Amino acid sequence: MPRKRQLKQQLHALLDQIEVQRNGVLAAQPDALHQLRIGLRGWRALLPLVFRRRETDLALLQAWRSLAALTGPARDAEVQLTQLSDDHPARPQIIQQRDTGYAVVRTALSSVDWPVLLAASHAWLDLSLAERQRAVLRRRIRRRSQRLVQRLADDLAHPRDAEHWHALRLDVKRLRYLIEHAGRWLPKRQRKLHAALKRAQSDLGDLHDYDVQFQAGWRDDAAHRAPLEQAAAASARQLTRQLAALLD
């Protein structure tokens, strides 16, 4: 059975991972920003399960949410550059977006607020977990998982357009990372969703990237969208079947 001590170690390890990748971003190491975002996803997936609605808790939650949002534009531009040809006319524009995004991220990560946020998060984590009983943590994790499962099932029941595909992708990511980082606290039948969620996130991500490129005028090959949407639809059907069995 999972223990509160294990969750505490896991959360501290995620903060340590974030700090390592923060240093990598500042040193311009390849893939550091991507790995930083992975660490932030894990930390933010577990963070709401521990916090209370106190001023300090809400301030920390907002600080991490804001930092994660700052990393988006630079990483999105990096991904777009890998998918466009070397001679594509939009590359200079996207490179500028990437460089501007990195400048914003590096400013935030080198700010005097960074060590304060990190130290406060470690200390707050110890205090918050000391106040939480294991049974309460288990109930909160399972309740959040069930809410996300139901929300995802509701998403999948609606007609799909580009906006809906994007919303579906976000809910897939939320449930995937909760299972990935808190799976030991969840029933086995929910943990079995992980593979389908991972596949769906990949397929939905490919479709989302294409839609972003098309809307920005970087792509005009509309026929290329069809196989991407077919793959996303297949992943959605697989998830629908598994969620139906889970909710039955």
Protein Blocks (a to p, Z undefined) as FASTA:
>chain_A
ZZfklmmmmmmmmmmmmmmmmmmmmnopghklmmmmmmmmmmmmmmmmmmccdfklmmmm
mmmmmmmmmmmmmmmmmmmmmmpcfklcklmmmmmmmmmmmmmmmmmmmpmklmmmmmmm
mmmmmmmmmmpcfklmmmmmmmmmmmmmmmmmmmmmpccdfklmmmmmmmmmmmmmmmmm
mmmmpcfklmmmmmmmmmmmmmmmmmmmmmmmmmnopacclklmmmmmmmmmmmmmmmmm
mmmmmmZZ
